[in-house]
Amino acid sequence: MTNDFATAIAQLSAEKNLEAGTVLEAVEAAMASALKKDELQYAELEVKIDARSGGIQVWRRYEVMNDDEIEDDEIQVSPQRAATMGFADAKVGESIREAVLQTPQTGRIAAQTAKQVVLQRLREAERESVFGEYTGKEGELVSGTVLRVEGPTRQVIIDLGRTEALLPSSEQVRPEHYRVGQRLRVYVKEVYRASKGPQVIVSRSHPDLLRRLFELEVPEIARGVVEIMGVARDPGYRAKVAVISRQNGIDPIGSAVGVRGSRIQNIVNELGGERVDLIRWDPNEAAFVANALSPAEVVSIRIDAATNTAFIAVPEKQLSLAIGKEGQNARLAARLTGRRIDIQAETTIMRAGGDLYPPPEPNMAAIPLAERPGLPTLPERAPVAPSQADYTRPGLPGERPRLAPAARLQEPALTPEQEALVGLAEIEETATAEREPVGAAPQAPVRPESGGLRFAEDLRVDRDLDDDPQGRARGGAALRRGRRGGRRGPVPVERTPVPLPRRQSRRFEVDEEEIEEGLNELNADDAPAAADTADTADAESADE
């Protein structure tokens, strides 16, 4: 008896996908209902079944009340009656249980009557379990098999495993044809209680079906790095999906398309060849409306907030492309943006004398989510003990002192003009060092005053023969004359060619007053020399 009863409970639990405790409670309630016969018809019974031994115990429950408050003798007793029943210590407000004697005949009748009650209770428990399971799946995708297709109404019954779902004709895709045994992914639209149990309504045309498929195929969308901002769908034909990136460096459209279109192709195959257009969402309403009309090019857009209408102008050749077949492109763009769209040709507006409003530049950067208020901050790091501040983890062998990293000074970036000046200064220093003899005292460089004059004797220009074609010719002629006359010409001094900076035209500002002062100083220096020469000439003439 023990093994048979435990085995029956386990099999029933596995078949109905219920817990063993739930099945046992249903059997006890069924037994209590079945025992209510004849004199126990109005009694309140309590049945307890031992799962290990299979024994059944039945009690009749009474409630102790005062004599003037008793309304039903079948379930209420006075303290005096409770004492005669063997419960002398019973007090008002308590409950007492009286054991019910059982006979073989009573057991057989109870078993036959309880059979239908047990099945009914198990069926109700199973319905509640299914309702609780699929209520939490509203808005999710589930997989099922087509069980049957009803004739006139074209309603499709889909087997989900534990229950059956209904795919009504209003939620079907018109170009699709369903056959028995076909595997489908459906969107759970609604779950409610009905007379025959929980009813699950699924859909194949809901826009969120496309959103859930993108979450399954694109990991960036499932993690929230790329977010779907809106979906507009014409089931079976075309759909538009607006996406945006929440992290810099991630292209939302490229992530959704995948390598060689692998991700978007899986979604298109699941939808039976439905065309899917990916649109970049933009916080600017005008730019978003212009993007929603893709692949048509928008040359002018003006939004009227009062009428919630976007007036758009497109090139003459792209007018049919912007409207789409039977207005499909414009209709999906209006659903996606939530605005009425008025499309006209560019030439029509120009002939009427209207103004054109170029669309704004699209936003190609990521739009991260705003930080949530009240985020916990990281705790401050505990200070390092003085004995451990100068050492790292012990090595092999012994400890090694930790060297303080040298501070890096970041040099400021130079402009192209500053880099050219630095290079010119280095070239001049190299040329000066080569010209100066070894051991000679360094001479201070002469810096001309800004705006003054530099005379010829103050300028030193070193020219190489290679840089001067005329000088190269003169030098070659001198060497040839030396060879003809038997004399060796001047030995050329080997010099290291110094790359000279490229000369640029410069404009100097000359002050006329400074020129006059310089000429006056020269004349003053020449006057004493002329006087001394005249005195010397007079003295020589006198001696003669």
Buried (B, 14 or more C-beta within 10 A) or exposed (E): EEEEBBEEBEEBBEEBEBEBEBBBBBBBBBBBBBBBEEEBEEBBBBBEBEBEEBEBEBBBEBBBBEEEEBEEEEBBBBBEBBEEEEBEEBEEEBEBBBEBEEEEEBEEBBEEBBEEBBEEBBEEBBBBBBBEBBBEEEEEBBEBEBBEBEEEEEBBBBEBEBBBBBBBEEBBBEEBEBEEEBEBBBBBBBBEEEEEBBBBBBBBBBBBBBBBBBBBBBEBBEEEBBBBBBBBBBBBBBBBBBBBBBBEEEBBBEBBBBEEEEBBBBBBEBBEEBEBBBBBBBEBBBBBBBBBBBEBBBBBBBBEEEEEBBBBBBBEEBBEBBBBEEEBBBBBBBBBBEBEBBBBBBEEBEEEEBEEBEBBEEBEEBBEEEEEEEEEEEEEEEEEEEEEEEEEEEEEEEEEEEEEEEEEEEEEEEEEEEEEEEEEEEBBEEBEEEEEEEEEEEEEEEEEEEEEEEEEEEEEEEEEBEEEEEEEEEBEEEEEEEEEEEEEBEEEEEEEEEEBEEEEEEEEEEEEEEEEEEEEEEEEEEEEEEEEEEEEEEEEEEEE
